[in-house]
Amino acid sequence: MSLIAVVLLMLSAQLLDRDEPAAEHRVAAASASLDDQAGAQPPATYLIGPQDMLKITVFDEPELSGQSYRVDSDGLITFWLLGRVKAAGLTPRQFQDKLRDQLANGYLKKPQVRVDIEQYKSQNVYVFGEVRQPGRVSMTGTKTLLEALAEAGSPTNQASTEVTIVHPRRPTTAPPAGGAVPEGDRTVIDLKDLQTAQLYVLHDGDIVTVPRAQTFFIGGEVRNNGSFVWQRGMTLAQAVTLAGGLTERGTYRGAATTRLVNGKPTEIKLEELDTILPDDTVKIKRRLF
């Protein structure tokens, strides 16, 4: 069930409990209003920040509704009855629950609160590595990983599909010096999982790094000798397919790779389903007959 549906059910139950004759009409009106605004709502993961403009609605309390509140630099807003209330660092849902609980503590009976983002602050994320236009990407509102990569010119042909996102412990207000990445939690997303990349929402100060893809070399009796992008879990058979397949005289028998083992080049025999590693040099032999 969606967040909007949950809010509507809660609102309906509270209004009906009051046993007021116009309750059903107000629920219908609230439903229409929520539906109109649904498309503009941020993802559930969006965190309120300084300079965001919030619209706060307390249902059936017109004197508490319809006003806009700018989040101050300290992350607080001034709300009538409650005074200074911290909003920064919370999702809109978390903040509306916080307001509801505080209003219910001696001010209103069973208050129902809604918090909308009217205006987003100016935010920045940083995209480095194998993209065509590395650097700062400005964002007003929410931005997904794919949108940020697109604004950075998209990944180059040498880019890995695995992207690392670092979440700084404190908001970043300027590009990291020399591209240095501050300490923080890390998330790795494989762009081959398109749905995850489309839905992943970045936050202010996030640093996206697109590394250069790891490669391997394959030569001998394949149609296209050369270096290719390595993919995690790739087998010898998949590597050969990537190189255009075996030639008419090619065979998997006797296939081998030269691989660094303890710092020394070592030849290792391969079967079709054996795994290829980054920097392998694979040799496919010719059939004798």
C-alpha positions as CSV (number, residue, x, y, z in Angstrom):
1,M,0.0,0.0,0.0
2,S,1.4,3.4,-0.9
3,L,2.2,6.2,1.6
4,I,-0.7,8.2,0.2
5,A,-3.2,5.4,0.7
6,V,-2.0,4.9,4.3
7,V,-2.4,8.6,5.1
8,L,-5.9,8.6,3.6
9,L,-6.9,5.6,5.7
10,M,-5.6,7.1,8.9
11,L,-7.3,10.4,8.1
12,S,-10.6,8.7,7.3
13,A,-10.5,6.8,10.6
14,Q,-9.7,9.9,12.7
15,L,-12.5,11.9,11.1
16,L,-15.1,9.2,11.4
17,D,-14.2,8.8,15.1
18,R,-15.1,12.4,15.6
19,D,-18.7,11.5,14.4
20,E,-19.1,14.8,12.5
21,P,-21.7,14.9,9.7
22,A,-19.4,16.4,7.1
23,A,-16.5,13.9,7.7
24,E,-17.0,11.9,4.5
25,H,-16.9,15.1,2.4
26,R,-13.7,16.2,4.0
27,V,-12.1,12.8,3.5
28,A,-13.0,13.0,-0.2
29,A,-11.6,16.5,-0.5
30,A,-8.4,15.5,1.2
31,S,-8.1,12.5,-1.1
32,A,-8.4,14.6,-4.2
33,S,-5.9,17.1,-2.8
34,L,-3.4,14.4,-2.1
35,D,-3.9,12.8,-5.5
36,D,-3.2,16.2,-7.1
37,Q,0.0,16.6,-5.2
38,A,1.3,13.0,-5.4
39,G,3.3,13.5,-8.6
40,A,5.3,16.3,-6.9
41,Q,6.2,14.4,-3.8
42,P,9.9,13.5,-3.2
43,P,11.0,9.8,-2.7
44,A,10.6,8.5,0.8
45,T,14.4,8.7,1.3
46,Y,14.7,12.5,0.7
47,L,16.1,14.2,3.8
48,I,15.0,17.8,4.6
49,G,17.9,20.2,4.7
50,P,18.6,23.9,5.4
51,Q,16.9,26.4,3.0
52,D,14.2,23.8,2.1
53,M,10.7,25.4,2.0
54,L,8.1,23.3,3.8
55,K,4.3,23.5,3.6
56,I,2.7,22.1,6.7
57,T,-1.0,21.2,6.9
58,V,-2.8,20.2,10.1
59,F,-6.2,18.9,9.0
60,D,-9.2,20.6,10.5
61,E,-6.9,23.3,12.0
62,P,-6.9,26.1,9.5
63,E,-4.9,28.5,11.7
64,L,-2.1,25.9,11.7
65,S,-2.3,25.1,7.9
66,G,-1.3,26.6,4.6
67,Q,1.8,28.4,5.8
68,S,5.3,28.0,4.4
69,Y,8.3,27.5,6.6
70,R,11.9,28.0,5.5
71,V,14.3,25.6,7.2
72,D,17.0,27.8,8.9
73,S,20.7,27.2,8.6
74,D,20.6,25.4,12.0
75,G,18.0,22.9,10.6
76,L,15.1,24.3,12.7
77,I,11.8,25.9,11.8
78,T,9.6,28.1,14.1
79,F,6.1,26.5,14.3
80,W,3.3,28.1,16.2
81,L,2.5,26.4,19.5
82,L,5.7,24.4,19.4
83,G,8.4,27.0,18.9
84,R,11.7,25.9,17.4
85,V,11.5,22.4,15.9
86,K,14.3,20.5,14.2
87,A,13.5,19.4,10.7
88,A,16.8,18.9,9.0
89,G,18.0,15.3,8.6
90,L,14.5,13.9,8.6
91,T,12.3,12.6,5.8
92,P,9.0,14.5,5.2
93,R,7.2,11.5,6.7
94,Q,9.4,11.4,9.8
95,F,9.0,15.2,10.3
96,Q,5.3,15.1,10.0
97,D,5.2,12.2,12.5
98,K,7.3,14.3,14.8
99,L,5.0,17.3,14.5
100,R,2.0,15.1,15.1
101,D,3.4,13.6,18.3
102,Q,4.4,17.0,19.7
103,L,1.0,18.6,18.8
104,A,-0.7,15.6,20.5
105,N,1.3,16.2,23.7
106,G,-1.1,18.7,25.3
107,Y,-2.1,20.8,22.3
108,L,-4.5,19.0,19.9
109,K,-6.6,15.8,20.1
110,K,-5.5,13.2,17.5
111,P,-3.9,15.7,15.1
112,Q,-3.3,14.7,11.5
113,V,-0.3,16.4,9.9
114,R,1.1,16.5,6.4
115,V,4.5,18.0,5.4
116,D,5.2,18.8,1.7
117,I,8.4,20.2,0.2
118,E,7.4,23.4,-1.6
119,Q,10.9,24.4,-2.6
120,Y,14.1,22.4,-2.4
121,K,17.4,23.9,-1.4
122,S,20.3,24.1,-3.9
123,Q,22.2,20.8,-3.5
124,N,25.4,19.4,-5.1
125,V,26.7,15.9,-5.8
126,Y,30.1,15.2,-7.3
127,V,30.8,12.7,-10.1
128,F,34.4,11.6,-10.7
129,G,36.2,9.0,-12.8
130,E,35.2,7.6,-16.2
131,V,32.6,10.1,-17.2
132,R,32.9,12.7,-20.0
133,Q,32.3,15.7,-17.8
134,P,33.5,14.9,-14.2
135,G,32.9,17.4,-11.5
136,R,30.0,19.0,-9.6
137,V,26.4,18.3,-10.6
138,S,23.9,20.8,-9.2
139,M,20.5,19.5,-8.1
140,T,17.4,21.2,-7.0
141,G,15.1,18.6,-5.7
142,T,15.8,14.9,-6.0
143,K,18.1,13.3,-8.5
144,T,18.7,9.7,-9.2
145,L,22.1,8.0,-9.9
146,L,21.3,7.7,-13.6
147,E,20.2,11.3,-13.8
148,A,23.5,12.5,-12.2
149,L,25.6,10.3,-14.6
150,A,23.7,11.7,-17.6
151,E,24.4,15.2,-16.5
152,A,28.1,14.3,-16.1
153,G,28.1,13.4,-19.8
154,S,27.5,9.6,-19.2
155,P,30.2,7.0,-18.6
156,T,33.0,6.5,-21.1
157,N,33.6,3.3,-23.1
158,Q,36.3,2.4,-20.5
159,A,33.9,2.7,-17.5
160,S,33.1,-0.1,-15.2
161,T,29.5,-1.0,-14.6
162,E,30.1,-0.9,-10.8
163,V,29.7,2.6,-9.4
164,T,30.7,3.6,-5.9
165,I,28.8,6.2,-3.9
166,V,30.3,7.8,-0.8
167,H,28.0,9.5,1.7
168,P,30.0,12.1,3.6
169,R,29.5,12.3,7.4
170,R,29.1,16.1,7.1
171,P,27.5,18.1,4.2
172,T,30.0,18.9,1.5
173,T,29.9,22.6,0.4
174,A,32.8,22.6,-2.0
175,P,34.4,20.0,-4.3
176,P,36.8,17.8,-2.5
177,A,40.4,19.0,-2.9
178,G,42.2,17.1,-5.6
179,G,39.2,14.7,-5.9
180,A,39.9,13.3,-2.5
181,V,37.0,11.3,-1.1
182,P,36.1,12.0,2.6
183,E,35.4,9.2,5.0
184,G,31.8,8.0,5.0
185,D,29.5,5.1,4.3
186,R,29.9,3.5,0.8
187,T,27.3,2.0,-1.5
188,V,28.2,0.0,-4.6
189,I,25.7,-0.2,-7.4
190,D,26.0,-2.3,-10.6
191,L,24.6,-0.3,-13.5
192,K,23.5,-3.5,-15.1
193,D,20.8,-3.5,-12.5
194,L,19.0,-0.8,-14.3
195,Q,16.0,-0.6,-12.0
196,T,18.1,-0.1,-8.9
197,A,20.1,2.6,-10.7
198,Q,17.0,4.4,-11.9
199,L,15.4,4.4,-8.4
200,Y,18.6,5.2,-6.3
201,V,18.2,8.7,-5.0
202,L,21.4,10.7,-4.3
203,H,21.7,13.1,-1.3
204,D,23.5,16.4,-0.9
205,G,27.2,16.0,-0.8
206,D,27.3,12.4,-2.2
207,I,30.4,11.6,-4.2
208,V,29.9,9.2,-7.2
209,T,33.0,7.5,-8.6
210,V,32.9,5.6,-11.8
211,P,36.1,3.5,-12.0
212,R,37.9,2.4,-15.1
213,A,36.7,-1.1,-16.1
214,Q,39.0,-4.0,-15.4
215,T,40.1,-5.8,-18.6
216,F,41.6,-9.1,-19.8
217,F,43.3,-10.1,-23.0
218,I,42.4,-13.0,-25.2
219,G,44.3,-14.2,-28.3
220,G,44.9,-17.1,-30.5
221,E,42.1,-18.9,-32.3
222,V,39.3,-16.4,-31.6
223,R,37.8,-14.2,-34.2
224,N,38.8,-10.9,-32.5
225,N,42.0,-10.9,-30.6
226,G,42.4,-8.0,-28.1
227,S,41.5,-6.5,-24.7
228,F,37.9,-6.7,-23.5
229,V,36.1,-5.4,-20.4
230,W,36.0,-8.0,-17.7
231,Q,32.8,-8.8,-15.9
232,R,32.5,-10.4,-12.5
233,G,32.0,-14.1,-12.7
234,M,32.9,-14.3,-16.4
235,T,33.8,-17.8,-17.7
236,L,36.2,-18.8,-20.4
237,A,33.2,-19.6,-22.7
238,Q,31.8,-16.2,-22.1
239,A,35.1,-14.5,-22.8
240,V,35.4,-16.4,-26.1
241,T,31.9,-15.3,-27.0
242,L,32.8,-11.7,-26.3
243,A,35.8,-12.1,-28.6
244,G,33.5,-13.3,-31.5
245,G,33.7,-17.0,-30.8
246,L,36.2,-19.6,-31.9
247,T,37.7,-19.7,-35.3
248,E,37.1,-22.8,-37.5
249,R,40.3,-24.3,-36.1
250,G,39.8,-23.1,-32.5
251,T,39.4,-25.5,-29.6
252,Y,38.9,-25.2,-25.8
253,R,41.3,-28.0,-25.4
254,G,44.6,-26.7,-24.1
255,A,43.3,-23.3,-23.3
256,A,45.3,-21.4,-20.7
257,T,45.8,-18.0,-19.1
258,T,48.9,-16.3,-17.9
259,R,48.1,-14.8,-14.5
260,L,50.0,-13.1,-11.7
261,V,50.3,-15.5,-8.7
262,N,52.2,-14.1,-5.8
263,G,53.7,-11.5,-8.1
264,K,54.9,-14.0,-10.7
265,P,53.4,-14.7,-14.1
266,T,52.0,-18.2,-14.0
267,E,50.3,-20.3,-16.7
268,I,47.1,-21.8,-15.6
269,K,45.0,-24.4,-17.6
270,L,41.4,-23.4,-18.3
271,E,38.2,-25.3,-18.9
272,E,35.1,-23.8,-20.6
273,L,33.4,-23.0,-17.3
274,D,36.5,-21.8,-15.4
275,T,36.4,-18.2,-14.3
276,I,38.5,-15.4,-15.9
277,L,40.1,-12.8,-13.7
278,P,41.0,-9.2,-14.4
279,D,44.4,-8.8,-16.2
280,D,44.4,-12.4,-17.4
281,T,46.0,-13.1,-20.8
282,V,44.1,-16.0,-22.3
283,K,45.4,-18.1,-25.2
284,I,43.1,-20.3,-27.3
285,K,44.9,-23.0,-29.2
286,R,44.3,-24.5,-32.7
287,R,43.0,-28.0,-33.2
288,L,45.4,-30.4,-34.7
289,F,42.9,-32.0,-37.0
